[in-house]
Amino acid sequence: MKTIIRILSAGAFVTAVTLSSCVSDTVASRPADPVVVVPASPGPNYVWVNGSWHYNRPTRAYVYREGYWVVPARAGRTWVEGHWVQTGRGWRYVKGHWR
């Protein structure tokens, strides 16, 4: 009985992972660039992280999140901006990251 439950659980997990990968984060056209007003830096060691786009699966659309000031976790790190990439299926946003 325990073996059957484990097999069914494993099958359900594989199905869920497969179906979740079927949901695409591409859109037919990229959203318009927002108007960004960068506020004054709160201090000398802060880096501005521009706003970014995050895919909302229920609405199948990208939502913009405002930028913010942050002190890098390690000295010497730089922020690489996110950017849009056009694919064969539409537009997809590549998130920014620390380098």
Residue, then its C-alpha position, 0 to 999 in steps of 0.5 A: m500500500k505504501t509503495i502505491i501511495r509513493i508511486l501515485s505521489a511521484g506521478a502527481f509531482v511529475t504531472a504538476v511540474t510538467l504542467s507548470s512548465c507549459v505556462s509561458d511567460t511570453v506576451a505578444s507585445r512588450p509593455a510600454d516603458p514606464v516613466v521613471v523618476v529616481p528619488a534622491s539617494p538616501g546615502p553615499n553607498y546606495v545603488w539605484v535598482n531600476g524597476s522591473w517587470h514580473y509575470n503574473r500567471p493568472t492574468r498572463a501579463y507583466v506587472y511593473r514593480e517600482g525601483y528602489w535604493v539599496v546598499p549592495a550586500r558586498a562591496g564592489r557589486t554592480w547591478v545589471e539591468g533587466h531587459w526585454v528579449q524577443t523570442g519566436r513566441g513573443w516578448r519575455y523579460v529577463k530579470g536584472h541581477w547583481r554582478 
